[in-house]
Amino acid sequence: MRNMVMLFVIIGACLYGQRFPDRWIALNPLLDSSRRIEPGKLGWMHSLVGWGEFGGYLSGDREHAWIQRLGTLIELVRIGERSSLAFASEIEFIANPDNDIRFNPRAVFWQEGFLFTHQVGKGFWQLGYYHRCKHDVDNLDIGRQRSLIYGSIVGKYLFPIAVADFTGGALARGDLYTIRLDDRTPPSDNGSNPDLERLLATLGGSIHLRRGLADPWLGLYASAWTSANFYSGRPNANPNAAAAPLIRLHGGVAAGIAITGTAHFRIGISYEYLADTGINPIPEASALLAVTIAVVNPAAMW
């Protein structure tokens, strides 16, 4: 396990890129077996689960002082015990310290979409569509704004894993983008920086592990995620220009303790490196180290 943790740290230190609000969570409604549905039958509004996280940054940049993430999964219909259609929605809220109380709302990343899950053997296939956007908050006075829209067709494969005394799941995913907007005030595009209007696809994965310490109420958790963004190299201003495509890698690691029960109350530390934080008109890289508290529902997520 020590070697695996060191590998996660090395991966997190080397990778960088764009953020998804649900990058630390693997949603899987079929993990929830609290209500049995007979084969061939339908279970409407089968389950509702949520998660939330709040934290402060120990190091990063001038835009990152506080973070809040909230998410929910509404299982609209369960088909027997092996198929499910759900609606998911998540937000990621960023605040910087630039006001009198050192909590100045700066940006909101938001996504929602539909997710179909089907179990084959011990693994789970997922297919869906997510609409994502990012909005500035109260930033007209500073004259730096950036609005993002990046909707995608999403495919995932989830499978359970066990490492030493840790159990949990792993996830592989791919995103094919159908909607892309990167509106900047003032305009800025030098032809080489990460521009979401040239974002083509994302490939990535994550690992989510937990282990009991003092059964049944205390445990450990660890997560790691990474993905590669693929951008067209052709500038929007000259679509016929020849240019090499851009590839941006990114990732992060997190670990901590959890008070366990029907839900998990987690206290931990996370690290990630982003080549483009998505906040300012000129894309900025940032290494983000945060202390967080979170509540997750293990019934339908890793």
C-alpha positions in Angstrom: 0.0 0.0 0.0 2.9 2.4 0.7 4.2 1.9 -2.8 0.7 2.7 -4.2 0.4 5.9 -2.2 3.8 7.0 -3.4 2.7 6.3 -7.0 -0.4 8.4 -6.5 1.7 11.3 -5.2 4.1 11.1 -8.2 1.1 11.0 -10.6 -0.5 14.0 -8.9 2.7 16.0 -8.9 3.2 15.5 -12.7 -0.3 16.0 -14.1 -2.3 19.1 -14.9 -5.4 20.3 -16.8 -9.2 21.1 -16.6 -11.5 20.4 -13.7 -14.7 18.4 -13.4 -16.8 19.0 -10.3 -17.2 15.2 -9.8 -13.6 14.2 -10.3 -13.2 13.0 -6.7 -16.4 10.8 -6.7 -17.4 7.7 -8.7 -21.2 7.6 -8.9 -22.9 4.2 -9.2 -26.6 3.9 -8.3 -26.5 0.1 -8.7 -24.3 -0.1 -5.5 -27.5 0.7 -3.6 -29.2 -2.6 -2.9 -31.4 -1.4 0.0 -34.6 -2.0 -2.2 -34.8 -5.1 -4.3 -36.5 -4.9 -7.8 -37.5 -8.2 -9.4 -36.0 -9.1 -12.8 -38.1 -7.4 -15.6 -39.8 -5.0 -13.1 -39.4 -1.3 -12.8 -38.7 0.7 -9.7 -39.5 4.4 -10.1 -37.6 7.1 -8.2 -35.6 4.2 -6.7 -33.0 6.2 -4.7 -31.7 9.7 -3.9 -28.2 10.2 -2.6 -26.0 13.3 -2.1 -22.6 14.4 -1.1 -20.9 17.6 -0.1 -17.5 19.0 0.6 -16.0 22.3 2.0 -12.4 23.3 2.5 -9.7 25.9 2.5 -6.6 26.1 0.4 -3.2 25.9 2.1 -1.4 26.9 -1.1 -2.5 27.8 -4.6 -3.0 31.1 -6.4 -4.7 34.5 -5.7 -8.1 33.1 -6.9 -8.3 30.1 -4.6 -8.9 30.6 -0.9 -12.1 28.5 -0.3 -13.8 25.6 -2.1 -17.3 24.1 -1.8 -18.6 21.1 -3.8 -22.2 19.7 -3.7 -23.7 16.9 -5.7 -26.8 14.7 -5.9 -27.8 11.6 -7.8 -31.5 10.9 -8.4 -32.2 7.4 -9.7 -35.2 7.9 -11.9 -35.8 4.2 -12.7 -34.3 0.9 -11.8 -34.8 -2.0 -14.2 -34.5 -5.2 -12.3 -31.2 -5.3 -10.4 -28.8 -4.7 -13.3 -29.9 -1.5 -15.1 -30.6 2.1 -13.9 -31.3 5.5 -15.3 -30.3 8.4 -13.1 -30.0 12.2 -13.1 -26.9 13.8 -11.6 -26.0 17.3 -10.7 -22.9 18.9 -9.1 -21.4 22.3 -8.5 -18.0 23.5 -7.5 -17.8 27.0 -5.9 -14.5 28.9 -5.6 -13.9 32.0 -3.4 -10.8 34.2 -3.2 -9.8 36.4 -0.2 -10.4 39.7 -1.9 -13.0 41.3 0.4 -13.4 42.5 4.0 -14.2 39.0 5.3 -11.7 37.2 3.1 -14.4 35.2 1.4 -15.1 36.7 -2.1 -17.2 34.6 -4.5 -15.2 34.2 -7.6 -16.4 31.3 -9.8 -19.0 28.5 -10.0 -18.4 25.3 -12.0 -21.7 23.4 -12.6 -22.7 20.2 -14.4 -25.8 18.1 -14.7 -26.7 15.2 -16.9 -28.3 11.8 -17.4 -26.5 8.5 -16.7 -27.5 5.0 -17.7 -25.8 2.2 -15.8 -25.8 -1.5 -16.6 -24.0 -4.3 -14.7 -22.1 -7.0 -16.6 -20.5 -9.5 -14.3 -18.7 -7.6 -11.5 -18.3 -4.5 -13.6 -20.6 -1.6 -14.5 -20.9 0.2 -17.9 -22.2 3.7 -17.9 -23.3 6.0 -20.8 -24.8 9.4 -20.6 -24.6 13.1 -21.4 -23.4 15.9 -19.2 -23.8 19.6 -19.7 -21.1 21.7 -18.0 -20.6 25.4 -17.6 -18.5 27.9 -15.6 -19.7 31.4 -14.5 -18.0 34.3 -12.8 -19.5 35.8 -9.7 -19.6 39.5 -8.9 -16.5 40.2 -11.1 -17.7 43.1 -13.3 -15.6 45.5 -11.2 -12.3 43.8 -11.9 -12.9 43.5 -15.7 -11.7 39.9 -16.0 -14.4 37.4 -16.8 -14.5 34.0 -18.5 -17.6 31.9 -19.3 -17.3 28.3 -20.3 -19.7 25.7 -21.7 -18.4 22.2 -22.5 -21.1 19.5 -22.9 -20.1 15.9 -23.7 -21.2 12.4 -24.4 -19.8 10.3 -21.5 -18.8 6.7 -21.3 -17.5 5.0 -18.2 -16.5 1.5 -16.9 -16.5 0.9 -13.1 -15.2 -2.2 -11.3 -14.6 -3.1 -7.7 -11.0 -3.5 -6.5 -9.2 -4.5 -3.3 -5.6 -3.5 -2.4 -4.1 -4.8 0.8 -6.7 -4.1 3.5 -8.4 -1.4 1.3 -11.5 -2.0 -0.8 -13.4 0.3 -3.2 -13.6 0.8 -6.9 -11.8 2.1 -10.0 -13.2 4.0 -13.0 -12.2 4.5 -16.6 -14.0 7.2 -18.6 -14.1 9.0 -21.9 -15.8 12.3 -23.0 -16.6 13.3 -26.5 -17.5 17.0 -26.6 -20.5 18.3 -28.6 -20.8 21.9 -27.2 -17.8 24.2 -26.6 -17.7 27.9 -25.7 -14.9 29.8 -24.2 -15.9 33.5 -23.9 -13.2 35.8 -22.4 -13.3 39.4 -21.3 -10.9 40.9 -22.4 -10.5 38.5 -25.3 -7.3 36.4 -25.2 -6.1 33.6 -27.4 -2.5 33.2 -28.5 -3.2 30.1 -30.5 -1.5 27.7 -28.0 -3.1 28.1 -24.6 -5.9 25.7 -23.6 -9.0 27.0 -25.4 -12.2 25.0 -24.6 -13.6 25.9 -28.0 -10.9 23.5 -29.4 -11.5 20.8 -26.8 -12.2 17.5 -28.6 -12.1 14.7 -26.1 -11.0 13.6 -22.6 -9.7 10.2 -21.5 -9.1 9.4 -17.8 -9.7 7.4 -14.7 -9.8 7.3 -10.9 -9.3 5.0 -7.9 -11.4 5.3 -4.7 -10.3 3.2 -1.7 -11.4 2.9 2.0 -10.5 0.8 5.0 -11.9 0.3 8.4 -9.8 1.0 11.4 -12.0 0.8 14.5 -15.0 -1.1 13.3 -17.6 0.1 12.8 -17.1 3.9 13.2 -13.6 4.9 12.0 -11.8 4.4 8.8 -9.3 5.7 6.2 -10.0 6.8 2.6 -7.8 7.5 -0.4 -8.6 8.7 -3.9 -6.6 9.5 -7.0 -7.7 10.7 -10.5 -6.1 11.6 -13.8 -7.1 12.4 -17.3 -5.9 13.7 -20.6 -7.6 16.5 -22.6 -7.2 16.5 -26.4 -7.4 19.9 -28.1 -7.4 20.7 -31.8 -4.2 22.7 -32.7 -6.0 24.9 -35.2 -6.7 28.5 -33.9 -10.3 29.6 -34.2 -9.3 32.7 -36.0 -7.6 30.6 -38.8 -9.2 27.2 -39.0 -7.2 26.3 -42.1 -3.8 26.9 -40.4 -1.7 23.8 -39.8 -0.8 23.2 -36.2 0.0 20.3 -33.9 -2.8 19.2 -31.6 -2.5 19.9 -27.9 -2.7 17.3 -25.1 -3.1 18.4 -21.5 -2.8 15.9 -18.7 -4.1 16.5 -15.2 -4.8 14.7 -11.9 -4.8 14.8 -8.1 -4.6 12.7 -4.9 -6.5 12.9 -1.6 -6.5 11.0 1.7 -7.8 11.2 5.2 -9.9 9.7 8.0 -13.6 8.9 7.9 -16.2 8.6 10.7 -18.4 5.9 9.2 -22.0 4.9 9.4 -24.9 5.3 7.0 -22.9 8.2 5.6 -19.1 9.0 5.9 -17.9 12.1 7.5 -14.4 12.7 6.1 -11.5 15.0 7.1 -8.6 15.0 4.7 -6.1 16.7 2.5 -6.0 16.9 -1.3 -3.5 18.0 -3.9 -4.0 18.7 -7.6 -2.2 20.6 -10.4 -4.2 22.3 -13.1 -2.7 23.8 -16.2 -5.9 25.9 -16.7 -7.9 26.7 -13.6 -10.7 28.0 -15.9 -11.1 31.3 -14.0 -9.2 34.1 -15.7 -9.2 35.1 -19.4 -5.6 34.1 -19.8 -5.4 30.4 -18.7 -3.3 30.0 -15.5 -1.7 26.9 -14.0 -1.9 26.3 -10.3 -0.8 23.7 -7.8 -3.7 23.5 -5.2 -3.3 22.0 -1.7 -6.4 22.0 0.4 -7.8 20.7 3.7 -11.4 19.6 3.4 -14.3 18.1 5.3 -16.9 16.1 3.4 -20.0 14.0 3.8 -20.5 11.2 1.2 -23.1 8.4 1.0 -21.3 5.1 0.3 -24.5 3.4 -0.7 -24.2 4.7 -4.3 -20.7 6.0 -4.7 -17.0 5.2 -4.2 
